[in-house]
Structures are given as C-alpha cells and as structure tokens.
Amino acid sequence: MPFAQSPLPAVRRRAVQVLAVTGAAALLLAGCGSSGSSAPAAGGSSAAGSAAPDQAGGKRTVKDATGKAVEIPASPQRIVTLTQEDLDAVLALGVKPAGITNGQGLNEPPAYLKDKVQGVPVVGNLLQPVMDKVIAAKPDLILAGDMQDEQVLKQLREITPATLVTMAPTDDWKLAFRGIGNAVNKLDQANKVIADYEAKAAKAGGELGKNKGAAVSIVRWNPTGPSWMERKQFAGGVALDMGLTRPKAQDKDGNAHSPALSLEKLAEIDGDWLFLSTLTDDGKAALKDVQSKPAYQELNAVKNNHAVTVDGSVWSTRGGPLAADVVIGDISKALASS
C-alpha cells in the first residue's frame, strides 16, 4: 500500500502520521515490494501507516531529496553512509553500516559515534568517498547526504544505482532522518525515535531550574572569527525543543550561520549562556587566542562563568538523533547544575 511522508513543522507533534509530501525534500515511498509499483503524486492522497512487509529480493522506488526516483532494495543489507548525519541516523535505527566516512573536519569517525562503529571500514572523508573502498564495502544502498557533485554521484551510481541524496540544503535533521528511516524501511521506528527525543527534550528543558527558558548563544569559532547559529540550525533547534530562547541578535528563523564576526561585533555572541565549538585545530587556536582579549572577557556569559566549550563535531553539524541526545546532555549538565 503506497504512501508518502511530510516534514514536521517546528512545533512538536506527538502523534506522527505519514502524509502527502509538499515538496521534493523528503524521501517518498513509491512502491510496495515490487519494482513495478507506481506512486501517488506528491501532494496527492496517501494512506497513513508503515511500509509494506519486506519481500525477499523485493524492490521499492523512492524519491531522494532532489526529487529523483531511485529503485532500492526493500530490505537493504549493506549500507554505506557518506556523512555523519547518515551514520547517526542508521545507528539510531539499529542498523550497523557496511562502510562509513570520517566525521566533519576529522580524520576519524566522530567521537560520539566511535564506539558504535568499531570494525566498520572507513571509505573516505566526509562527502569524499574513495571509490575503490566503496566498491570493497559491496553496498546495496549508499546514503549520500547532501552530495552535490554530479560526477561523484555518477561514479557512486555505477557502483550501485541505489544511491540516495538524503538531505536538501534547507532540510532540518528531523525531516532528513525520516527520509532515511523510509529508505531503510524503518519509518515507523524513525517516527518513534523523534517522538521519544521530543519528549526527552521537553522534560530536560523543564528541569533547568532558574535557567529554564534562558537565552543561549550557540557559536562556532572559525580561524577567522566566531559565527553564531540561527534558530533552526541543528543545535539551535534542540535548544528550542528544550524551551530555551536565543539572544536577540541570534533570533533568526533559519538553519544557517552568520558570517565570521570581528572583535568589534563580539557582543553579538553574548547571552545568558554561551556554547562554543570548533571544528579544526586552527579554530581552536583562534578561540584560545581571543579568550585572553578584553572584548571576550567583557562578555556577560564569560564574566558569569557561563561560557561552555562543546564538541563541534556534534554541535556544528546537520545533526541526528544521537547527536541531539549529546546536545541535550551538554545543555542539561551546564544549566541544571548552575
């Protein structure tokens, strides 16, 4: 029985139904077990529920985040992930991949996922697969994140036509996660993971005592200076789900980040609490250098001992359920204990 899915709005939904898609950003289920099934048009009628039961050797057709129809196995067995967001998603769904890439800005898997991928072959860096290593992993499904290099996608599709772009530039992590859940035929489980996350975020936010509803500044320190994250950027969205707010300068309803700021504009990163992350050694060096300067020391968050350093490979990414759990833990540890 074919069905399609829709993204969640920013407000929390406890009961999730699979609805007609309003755009090409989500992966759409278009077939039920056989490659000959047809799909309802995006925006057309659909039935709420879960995917059809697996059929041995069966195929399904889905649309990836670009709107491209792709035939994939009904029950993929050897999944290669090309971003840590794809990796986070499949691990959250209980699937161990056959190949992975290193984390953003890293030459190894992200630390928060490292224990879960022991022994899994690394096939390259983030969105930079080494084709011989991908071939050696023998994938029957490749999750290609927000890959935009058509030449690389062509090479990957020669390895297996079941190669999916899993996120569009404006997708939030919940939408991308549902799409991945659909691709691996675990959409119901993906919906439950998100519902559980939202319940946990709301509960944690309600346990912050005097810091409940505090204005949190979320900043990545680059070699050229700090960039603050907009409200719907991954970590910003987690903070909102916890009932926290953002400083006025950062209260922008998007999922991008500001240009790197000069010392003269450093007040833009101030807030009740300041969460700082870096992604590279050069970024760490730049942060260490500025911490001795008056412009940094005069920030209210710094003077109140409310500046917290966090893992950029979690906080500065597109995100996923396991990363969201880390962010909730980091915020709770800082704010609930103060």
LINURMO-V829789 format. One record per backbone hydrogen bond with DSSP energy under -1.0 kcal/mol. CO is the residue of the C=O (numbers start at 0). NH is the residue of the N-H. If there is no record, write none. Layout:
co->CO nh->NH
co->CO nh->NH
This chain:
co->32 nh->58
co->33 nh->36
co->40 nh->43
co->54 nh->57
co->57 nh->73
co->59 nh->71
co->60 nh->29
co->61 nh->69
co->63 nh->66
co->67 nh->63
co->69 nh->61
co->71 nh->59
co->77 nh->139
co->77 nh->140
co->78 nh->97
co->78 nh->98
co->79 nh->142
co->81 nh->126
co->82 nh->86
co->83 nh->87
co->84 nh->88
co->85 nh->89
co->86 nh->90
co->87 nh->91
co->88 nh->92
co->89 nh->94
co->90 nh->93
co->98 nh->80
co->99 nh->122
co->102 nh->105
co->107 nh->102
co->109 nh->112
co->109 nh->113
co->112 nh->115
co->113 nh->116
co->116 nh->119
co->120 nh->99
co->122 nh->129
co->123 nh->101
co->124 nh->127
co->127 nh->124
co->129 nh->133
co->130 nh->134
co->131 nh->135
co->132 nh->136
co->134 nh->137
co->140 nh->79
co->141 nh->163
co->142 nh->81
co->143 nh->146
co->144 nh->165
co->144 nh->166
co->148 nh->152
co->149 nh->153
co->150 nh->154
co->151 nh->155
co->152 nh->156
co->153 nh->157
co->154 nh->158
co->155 nh->159
co->160 nh->162
co->161 nh->141
co->163 nh->143
co->164 nh->64
co->167 nh->170
co->171 nh->175
co->172 nh->176
co->173 nh->177
co->174 nh->178
co->175 nh->179
co->176 nh->180
co->177 nh->181
co->178 nh->182
co->179 nh->183
co->180 nh->185
co->181 nh->184
co->185 nh->189
co->186 nh->190
co->187 nh->191
co->188 nh->192
co->189 nh->193
co->190 nh->194
co->191 nh->195
co->192 nh->196
co->193 nh->197
co->194 nh->198
co->195 nh->199
co->196 nh->200
co->197 nh->201
co->198 nh->202
co->199 nh->203
co->200 nh->204
co->201 nh->205
co->203 nh->206
co->207 nh->210
co->208 nh->211
co->210 nh->213
co->213 nh->244
co->214 nh->271
co->214 nh->272
co->216 nh->274
co->217 nh->228
co->218 nh->276
co->219 nh->226
co->221 nh->224
co->224 nh->221
co->225 nh->260
co->226 nh->219
co->227 nh->257
co->229 nh->232
co->232 nh->236
co->233 nh->237
co->234 nh->238
co->235 nh->239
co->236 nh->240
co->237 nh->241
co->238 nh->243
co->239 nh->242
co->244 nh->215
co->246 nh->249
co->247 nh->250
co->249 nh->251
co->251 nh->230
co->251 nh->253
co->253 nh->231
co->255 nh->229
co->261 nh->264
co->262 nh->265
co->264 nh->267
co->265 nh->268
co->266 nh->269
co->272 nh->216
co->273 nh->307
co->274 nh->218
co->275 nh->309
co->276 nh->220
co->279 nh->283
co->280 nh->284
co->281 nh->285
co->282 nh->286
co->283 nh->287
co->284 nh->288
co->285 nh->289
co->286 nh->290
co->288 nh->291
co->289 nh->292
co->292 nh->296
co->293 nh->297
co->295 nh->298
co->298 nh->302
co->299 nh->303
co->300 nh->305
co->301 nh->304
co->305 nh->273
co->307 nh->275
co->310 nh->313
co->310 nh->314
co->311 nh->315
co->319 nh->323
co->320 nh->324
co->321 nh->325
co->322 nh->326
co->323 nh->327
co->324 nh->328
co->325 nh->329
co->326 nh->330
co->327 nh->331
co->328 nh->332
co->329 nh->333
co->330 nh->334
co->331 nh->335
